[in-house]
């Protein structure tokens, strides 16, 4: 018989950790197929009625809002993040550390407090009319910005500067260099940052909880509000759908851009 | 060397900076101000006071919520590091062709909304849940185990959702270790274990500390997990803030509790810098 090597032991531990990661997700998915209106595991019988219910407007509308919001926040955060990253990576100036701190602030301070603080300020300065999509977009852009700036910064650092110098030497204007050389070279970073921002926004509830308005609630807040009626199989089906959205986005984008390369840099916060 | 920012750079960072100042810095400054203002029958006055803080810090209910948050944060931090270290170590060293997929799978909880993350635990742990069904089938004499709501359930739920952060910080620390150091240790006669304890583990400590602090700070401000897997008896700073702002409509106390959360996060950041925790700068 073979001796158990440390590596086999490690593999066993790793298998247990993966089980810990996936068991609750698998349970949620299977609970949605219960034939009774109770979240039983293993499921009692088999039925698709909760999926039918999950695919009605009551759930699809907040889901669509969440997708629109996440897409808008990702685009705005990328547009604001690109010039920020360019300056932070390419130039030296006094106050650079302060600017870095400003950009990282939203991941350092709790998102929940950012949400409350925005709610309070908008009310105080009489911009209560912004609650709903505009306020949500502002709040989500804030929490997404650190992710886009960081990811774009990584791609700017790893791109060959010589390509830009060459283009400039050949007489291209700085703007043309940026448009025709820099942008294409960092497009993976732009898309990866956008994807991270989308996921950050899509899975957020801390900021949304306070900035949503009646009838304009992202899916996370809608689900949280529904929980007072208990965990029903319908919610399980909705939960699985919300997991599928970012998963599909990653699969699609990953086909065209290597977003995986940016994961350590962009997601490890703190 | 001092450099003045060029006009072009200033123009480029102008818009994003103004955006952050207006919608991130200003609101938080407002909140800190409100936490220092006296409120009379839910109306905030202009009187500066530390009463809100002394009230929160002197009432057993709020004291317990604050202590519970930190306690949960510390336990979650330790569990996240303990569970994610072997996983990160495996992912850093494996030569499997599925490495990329395995890394992606370990990050799945990041893609899941908090309800996906907590729902499964609720199904397992509640009074009529899977574990109680199992207990009832095997040993009916035991009766119903009350596992929800509880701090332990909150800890399990948070550990599960924050595990990817531990994996990411530790994995990036492990990837940053010069492989020659381990080879040198082995060629000098150290066993694999000794090499791990004396070379690899110490060199990966910044990742461990970073992962712990990250899980800690995200735990103390988490709202949904304690709200779902906990109850009134297991309130935390975040659930208290929610109650202050919704059912109690008390902005002074809510802001003061929020300020305590802000200070805690800043303190954790400072601890991280002092301990040299792994932290990706822009």
Interface residues (C-beta under 8 A of the other chain):
Chain A: X6 X10 X11 X13 X14 X17 X18 X20 X21 X22 X23 X24 X25 X26 X27 X28 X31 X38 X39 X40 X41 X42 X80 X81 X83 X84 X85 X86 X87 X88 X89 X91 X92 X93 X94 X95 X99 X100 X102 X103 X104 X105 X106 X108 X109 X110 X111 X112 X113 X114 X116 X117 X118 X119 X120 X121 X124 X138 X139 X141 X142 X145 X149 X150 X153 X199 X202 X203 X205 X206 X209 X210 X219 X220 X223 X224 X227 X231 X235 X236 X238 X239 X240 X242 X243 X246 X247 X250 X260 X263 X264 X265 X266 X267 X268 X269 X270
Chain B: X1 X2 X3 X4 X5 X6 X9 X12 X13 X15 X16 X17 X19 X20 X21 X23 X24 X25 X26 X27 X28 X30 X31 X34 X83 X84 X86 X87 X89 X90 X100 X103 X104 X105 X106 X107 X108 X109 X110 X111 X112 X113 X114 X115 X116 X117 X118 X119 X120 X121 X122 X123 X124 X126 X128 X129 X130 X160 X163 X164 X165 X168 X169 X171 X172 X175 X192 X193 X210 X213 X214 X217 X220 X221 X223 X224 X227 X228 X238 X241 X242 X245 X251 X254 X255 X258 X261 X262 X265 X266 X268 X269 X272 X277 X278 X279 X280 X281 X282
